[in-house]
Amino acid sequence: MKEKTKILFIMHMPPPVHGAAIVGQNIHDSKLINETFECSYINPSASTNVAEVGKLSLKKFFFLIRLIIKVCATICKEKPDICYYTPTSDGFGIYRDAFTIRCMKLVGAKKIILHLHNKGVSSFSNKPFSKIAYKTIFKGNKVILLAKELKEDVENFVKDDQIVYCPNGMPETISESRLEKVLLKRVSVKEKAKILYLSNMMTEKGIYVLLEACKLLKEQGCSFECNYVGNWGDTTYEIFDGKIREYGLKDYVNVHGPKYGIEKMPYLEDSNIFVFPTFYHGEAFSLVLLEAMEYAIPCISTFEGGIPSIITDNWNGLLVHQKNAVELCEKIKYLTQNPNIALSIGQHGREHYMSSLTLNAFEHRLCDILTTYLNE
């Protein structure tokens, strides 16, 4: 019997919960991937919550030393055919990644494939020693990008023949029969806009932009409620609640804190507009949009990162410019004034998710990429 290809996955998994960690957990738990390859896993995350991500500490330094020793020892012992690694795109982490990847090659890593879950290479490449770090990270390695829009971020360090594209996918959580019942019960946008924000509570994710849009909706006499679901990042409940009170939105805006797994389902089932007004510098391929699309919720997001590869404007979602609360308000009103268009956009989003963005579709894409890379 032919031996399975050995793959060492060095990738983030929760905690903390963010896009790359969710994808990492999905890979770790994938029956298809684990049956196709002989897999080993190492979690390189030194952070336990979103607020710690990207911050330096002595604890992280010692964690890094232990991590590199563990990675190198595993490569020496198991001799994997491919090492799968999820590097960061900017910040101090690029120097950590450069050093780790250099050590991996020194101890005999045969092939390394890098899966980029965020962006920021082009903007950070003018920092001291960053070009050296990026050249070390990318030289001779295959690079997985989530969308074609992200190519320009790495094009100064990565050649075209190094790049493959692999859009993320999310597991299915609702059946067609269940969704039919949900849609029959869901309040029409014409009657009341039930807006959902589902992501980490971070300024760059657009939480205050949406709040400003809610203020405008209230001033214009619109009927709506807005539910925020997510863990706290660079702000706090006290600060955010203060802004809600300042805008006079206590009767319109609700903050529910973090919800995971099936805890999110009631919010997705009950909502009729999903808003994700991100301008996050590292935004690449927003999994929250996939979650909303599965539930046939019309999505409004921004021209950021790979989002235009998820949303085709005016077809399966609406796109607005970053930090533009007025434009966001107008798009929300447009859906409330055109309920049939809102339903159509939601259905097209559902169709796009089911055809291309399920976890099963992602698993098969990744398996094909890894197999092809092995044979190159």
C-alpha positions as CSV (number, residue, x, y, z in Angstrom):
1,M,0.0,0.0,0.0
2,K,1.3,3.4,-1.0
3,E,2.3,5.5,2.0
4,K,0.3,8.7,2.6
5,T,1.8,12.1,2.1
6,K,3.0,13.5,5.4
7,I,2.0,17.0,6.1
8,L,3.0,19.1,9.1
9,F,0.3,21.8,9.7
10,I,1.7,24.8,11.6
11,M,-1.4,26.9,11.9
12,H,-3.5,28.9,14.3
13,M,-6.5,27.4,16.1
14,P,-8.8,28.9,18.8
15,P,-8.3,30.6,21.2
16,P,-8.5,33.4,20.2
17,V,-11.3,33.2,17.7
18,H,-10.6,34.9,14.4
19,G,-10.8,34.0,10.8
20,A,-7.4,32.2,10.5
21,A,-8.0,30.3,13.7
22,I,-11.4,29.1,12.5
23,V,-10.0,27.9,9.2
24,G,-7.2,26.2,11.1
25,Q,-9.7,24.4,13.4
26,N,-11.7,23.3,10.3
27,I,-8.6,21.8,8.7
28,H,-7.7,20.1,11.9
29,D,-11.1,18.5,12.2
30,S,-11.5,17.7,8.5
31,K,-12.2,14.0,7.9
32,L,-11.2,14.4,4.2
33,I,-7.9,16.0,4.9
34,N,-7.0,13.6,7.7
35,E,-7.9,10.6,5.6
36,T,-6.1,11.9,2.5
37,F,-2.8,12.7,4.3
38,E,-0.9,11.7,7.3
39,C,-1.2,14.9,9.4
40,S,0.6,16.4,12.3
41,Y,-0.5,19.7,13.9
42,I,1.2,22.5,15.8
43,N,-0.6,25.6,17.0
44,P,1.8,28.6,16.9
45,S,-0.6,31.0,18.6
46,A,0.8,32.7,21.8
47,S,-2.3,34.9,22.3
48,T,-5.4,33.8,24.3
49,N,-7.7,36.6,23.3
50,V,-8.1,39.0,20.4
51,A,-6.8,42.0,22.3
52,E,-3.4,40.3,22.7
53,V,-2.9,39.6,19.0
54,G,0.1,41.6,17.6
55,K,1.3,42.7,21.0
56,L,4.8,41.9,22.3
57,S,5.5,40.4,25.7
58,L,8.1,38.4,27.5
59,K,5.7,35.4,27.7
60,K,5.5,35.5,23.9
61,F,9.2,35.5,23.5
62,F,9.7,32.4,25.5
63,F,6.8,30.8,23.7
64,L,8.5,31.5,20.4
65,I,11.7,29.8,21.5
66,R,9.7,26.7,22.6
67,L,7.7,26.8,19.4
68,I,10.7,26.8,17.1
69,I,12.3,24.0,19.0
70,K,9.1,21.9,18.7
71,V,8.7,22.6,15.0
72,C,12.3,21.8,14.2
73,A,12.2,18.6,16.3
74,T,9.0,17.5,14.6
75,I,10.5,18.0,11.1
76,C,13.6,16.1,12.1
77,K,11.6,13.2,13.5
78,E,8.7,12.9,11.1
79,K,10.3,14.2,7.9
80,P,7.1,15.6,6.5
81,D,6.7,15.9,2.7
82,I,5.1,19.3,3.0
83,C,5.1,21.9,5.8
84,Y,1.9,24.0,5.8
85,Y,2.5,27.3,7.6
86,T,0.2,30.3,8.3
87,P,2.4,33.4,8.5
88,T,1.3,36.9,9.5
89,S,1.4,39.7,6.9
90,D,2.7,42.6,8.9
91,G,3.9,43.6,12.3
92,F,6.5,42.0,14.6
93,G,5.2,38.6,13.5
94,I,7.0,38.7,10.2
95,Y,10.4,38.6,11.9
96,R,9.2,35.6,14.0
97,D,7.9,33.9,10.8
98,A,11.1,34.6,8.9
99,F,13.3,33.2,11.7
100,T,11.0,30.1,12.1
101,I,10.9,29.4,8.3
102,R,14.6,29.8,8.1
103,C,15.1,27.3,10.9
104,M,12.6,24.9,9.2
105,K,14.7,24.9,6.0
106,L,17.9,24.4,7.9
107,V,16.6,21.2,9.6
108,G,15.4,19.8,6.3
109,A,11.9,21.0,5.5
110,K,11.4,19.7,1.9
111,K,8.5,21.9,0.7
112,I,6.8,24.8,2.5
113,I,3.4,26.1,1.6
114,L,2.3,29.4,3.1
115,H,-1.4,30.1,3.6
116,L,-2.0,33.9,3.9
117,H,-5.2,34.7,5.8
118,N,-4.7,38.5,6.0
119,K,-3.0,41.3,4.2
120,G,-0.5,44.1,4.9
121,V,2.7,43.1,3.2
122,S,2.8,46.0,0.8
123,S,2.2,48.6,3.5
124,F,4.6,47.1,6.0
125,S,7.5,46.5,3.5
126,N,9.0,49.9,4.1
127,K,9.8,49.1,7.8
128,P,13.4,48.4,8.9
129,F,14.5,45.0,7.8
130,S,11.0,44.0,6.6
131,K,12.2,43.4,3.1
132,I,14.7,40.9,4.3
133,A,12.1,39.2,6.4
134,Y,9.6,39.0,3.5
135,K,12.2,37.6,1.2
136,T,13.1,35.0,3.7
137,I,9.4,34.1,4.2
138,F,8.4,33.8,0.6
139,K,11.6,32.7,-1.2
140,G,11.0,29.3,-2.9
141,N,7.7,28.6,-1.2
142,K,4.3,28.1,-2.6
143,V,1.8,30.8,-1.5
144,I,-2.0,30.3,-1.0
145,L,-4.0,33.5,-1.4
146,L,-7.7,33.7,-0.6
147,A,-8.7,35.9,-3.5
148,K,-7.2,37.5,-6.7
149,E,-7.6,41.0,-5.2
150,L,-4.9,40.1,-2.7
151,K,-2.2,39.4,-5.3
152,E,-1.0,43.0,-5.4
153,D,-0.3,42.9,-1.7
154,V,2.5,40.4,-2.2
155,E,3.6,40.9,-5.8
156,N,6.9,42.5,-4.8
157,F,8.0,39.3,-3.2
158,V,6.1,36.5,-4.8
159,K,6.1,35.4,-8.5
160,D,3.0,34.4,-10.3
161,D,4.0,30.8,-10.5
162,Q,4.3,30.6,-6.7
163,I,0.6,31.6,-6.2
164,V,-2.5,29.4,-6.0
165,Y,-5.9,30.6,-5.0
166,C,-8.1,28.9,-2.4
167,P,-11.2,30.7,-1.2
168,N,-12.2,29.8,2.4
169,G,-15.3,27.8,3.2
170,M,-17.5,27.4,6.2
171,P,-19.4,24.3,7.4
172,E,-23.1,24.1,6.7
173,T,-25.2,24.8,9.8
174,I,-28.8,24.9,8.4
175,S,-30.7,22.5,6.2
176,E,-32.9,23.6,3.3
177,S,-36.0,22.5,5.1
178,R,-35.1,24.4,8.2
179,L,-34.2,27.5,6.2
180,E,-37.6,27.4,4.4
181,K,-39.3,27.6,7.8
182,V,-36.9,30.4,9.0
183,L,-37.6,32.5,5.9
184,L,-41.4,32.1,6.4
185,K,-41.0,33.5,9.9
186,R,-38.5,36.2,9.2
187,V,-39.7,39.7,9.5
188,S,-39.8,41.6,6.2
189,V,-37.3,44.4,5.8
190,K,-40.1,46.7,4.7
191,E,-41.8,46.2,8.1
192,K,-38.6,46.4,10.2
193,A,-34.9,46.3,9.4
194,K,-33.3,43.7,11.8
195,I,-29.7,44.4,11.3
196,L,-27.0,42.0,12.5
197,Y,-23.2,42.7,13.0
198,L,-21.3,39.5,13.8
199,S,-17.6,39.8,14.3
200,N,-15.0,40.9,16.8
201,M,-15.9,44.3,18.4
202,M,-13.0,46.3,16.8
203,T,-13.0,49.9,15.5
204,E,-11.4,48.8,12.2
205,K,-14.2,46.2,11.7
206,G,-16.5,49.2,11.4
207,I,-18.5,49.0,14.6
208,Y,-18.7,52.8,15.0
209,V,-19.5,53.3,11.3
210,L,-22.5,51.1,11.7
211,L,-23.5,53.0,14.9
212,E,-23.3,56.3,13.0
213,A,-25.5,54.8,10.3
214,C,-28.0,53.7,12.9
215,K,-28.1,57.3,14.2
216,L,-28.9,58.5,10.7
217,L,-31.6,55.8,10.3
218,K,-33.2,56.9,13.6
219,E,-33.1,60.6,12.5
220,Q,-34.8,59.7,9.3
221,G,-37.6,57.8,11.1
222,C,-36.7,54.3,10.0
223,S,-38.0,51.3,11.8
224,F,-35.0,49.1,12.8
225,E,-33.1,47.3,15.5
226,C,-29.4,46.5,15.3
227,N,-27.8,43.6,17.1
228,Y,-24.0,43.4,17.7
229,V,-22.6,40.0,18.4
230,G,-18.9,39.6,19.0
231,N,-16.0,39.5,21.5
232,W,-14.3,42.7,22.6
233,G,-11.1,43.8,20.8
234,D,-9.7,47.3,20.9
235,T,-12.7,48.8,22.7
236,T,-14.8,48.0,25.8
237,Y,-18.5,47.6,26.5
238,E,-18.4,50.7,28.6
239,I,-17.0,52.9,25.9
240,F,-19.3,51.5,23.2
241,D,-22.4,51.7,25.4
242,G,-21.5,55.3,26.1
243,K,-21.6,56.0,22.4
244,I,-24.9,54.3,22.1
245,R,-26.3,56.6,24.8
246,E,-24.8,59.6,23.2
247,Y,-26.5,58.8,20.0
248,G,-29.8,58.1,21.7
249,L,-29.9,54.5,20.5
250,K,-30.6,52.5,23.6
251,D,-34.0,51.4,22.2
252,Y,-32.5,50.5,18.9
253,V,-29.1,48.9,19.5
254,N,-28.4,45.8,21.5
255,V,-24.9,44.4,22.4
256,H,-24.8,40.6,23.1
257,G,-21.2,39.8,23.6
258,P,-19.4,36.8,22.0
259,K,-21.4,33.9,20.7
260,Y,-19.9,30.7,19.2
261,G,-21.2,27.7,17.3
262,I,-25.0,27.1,17.7
263,E,-25.2,30.2,20.0
264,K,-25.1,32.3,16.8
265,M,-27.9,30.6,15.0
266,P,-30.9,32.5,16.6
267,Y,-29.3,35.8,15.6
268,L,-28.7,34.6,12.0
269,E,-32.2,33.2,11.7
270,D,-33.9,36.3,13.1
271,S,-32.0,39.0,11.0
272,N,-32.9,40.3,7.6
273,I,-29.9,42.5,6.9
274,F,-26.3,41.7,7.6
275,V,-23.8,44.6,7.9
276,F,-20.0,44.2,8.0
277,P,-18.5,47.7,7.3
278,T,-14.9,46.7,7.8
279,F,-11.9,48.8,7.0
280,Y,-9.6,46.5,8.9
281,H,-6.1,46.7,7.5
282,G,-5.6,43.0,7.4
283,E,-9.1,42.1,6.1
284,A,-8.7,39.3,3.5
285,F,-11.7,37.0,3.1
286,S,-14.4,37.6,5.7
287,L,-15.9,34.3,7.0
288,V,-18.8,36.2,8.7
289,L,-20.1,37.0,5.2
290,L,-20.2,33.3,4.4
291,E,-22.1,32.6,7.6
292,A,-24.7,35.2,6.7
293,M,-25.0,34.1,3.1
294,E,-25.8,30.6,4.2
295,Y,-28.9,32.0,6.0
296,A,-29.9,33.9,2.9
297,I,-29.4,37.3,4.6
298,P,-28.7,40.2,2.2
299,C,-25.2,41.4,3.1
300,I,-23.7,44.9,3.0
301,S,-19.9,45.1,3.3
302,T,-17.0,47.2,1.9
303,F,-14.5,47.3,-1.0
304,E,-11.8,45.8,1.3
305,G,-9.4,42.9,0.7
306,G,-10.9,39.9,-1.0
307,I,-14.5,40.9,-0.2
308,P,-15.3,41.7,-3.8
309,S,-14.6,38.1,-4.6
310,I,-17.3,37.1,-2.1
311,I,-19.8,39.8,-3.0
312,T,-20.7,40.8,-6.5
313,D,-22.2,44.3,-5.9
314,N,-26.0,44.5,-6.5
315,W,-26.2,40.7,-7.2
316,N,-25.5,38.7,-4.0
317,G,-24.8,41.6,-1.8
318,L,-24.1,45.4,-1.6
319,L,-20.7,47.1,-1.3
320,V,-20.0,50.5,0.2
321,H,-16.9,52.5,0.7
322,Q,-15.0,52.3,3.9
323,K,-15.8,54.7,6.8
324,N,-18.9,56.0,5.0
325,A,-21.8,56.0,7.4
326,V,-24.0,58.0,5.0
327,E,-23.6,55.6,2.2
328,L,-24.1,52.7,4.5
329,C,-27.4,54.2,5.8
330,E,-28.6,54.7,2.2
331,K,-27.9,51.1,1.3
332,I,-29.8,49.8,4.4
333,K,-32.7,52.1,3.4
334,Y,-32.5,50.8,-0.1
335,L,-33.1,47.3,1.1
336,T,-36.0,48.3,3.3
337,Q,-37.6,50.2,0.4
338,N,-37.1,47.3,-2.0
339,P,-38.0,44.1,-0.1
340,N,-38.1,41.9,-3.2
341,I,-34.6,43.0,-4.2
342,A,-33.5,42.2,-0.6
343,L,-35.0,38.7,-0.9
344,S,-33.3,38.2,-4.2
345,I,-29.9,39.4,-3.0
346,G,-30.2,37.1,0.0
347,Q,-31.1,34.1,-2.2
348,H,-28.2,34.8,-4.6
349,G,-25.9,34.9,-1.6
350,R,-27.2,31.5,-0.4
351,E,-26.7,30.0,-3.9
352,H,-23.1,31.4,-4.1
353,Y,-22.3,29.9,-0.7
354,M,-23.8,26.5,-1.5
355,S,-22.0,26.3,-4.8
356,S,-18.5,27.5,-3.9
357,L,-18.1,28.5,-0.2
358,T,-19.0,25.5,1.9
359,L,-16.4,23.8,4.0
360,N,-16.6,20.7,1.8
361,A,-15.7,22.8,-1.3
362,F,-12.7,24.3,0.6
363,E,-11.5,20.9,1.8
364,H,-11.4,19.6,-1.7
365,R,-9.6,22.7,-3.0
366,L,-7.0,22.5,-0.3
367,C,-6.4,18.7,-0.9
368,D,-6.0,19.3,-4.6
369,I,-3.5,22.2,-4.0
370,L,-1.4,20.1,-1.6
371,T,-1.4,17.1,-3.9
372,T,-0.4,19.2,-6.9
373,Y,2.4,20.9,-4.9
374,L,3.8,17.5,-3.9
375,N,4.1,16.4,-7.5
376,E,5.7,19.6,-8.7
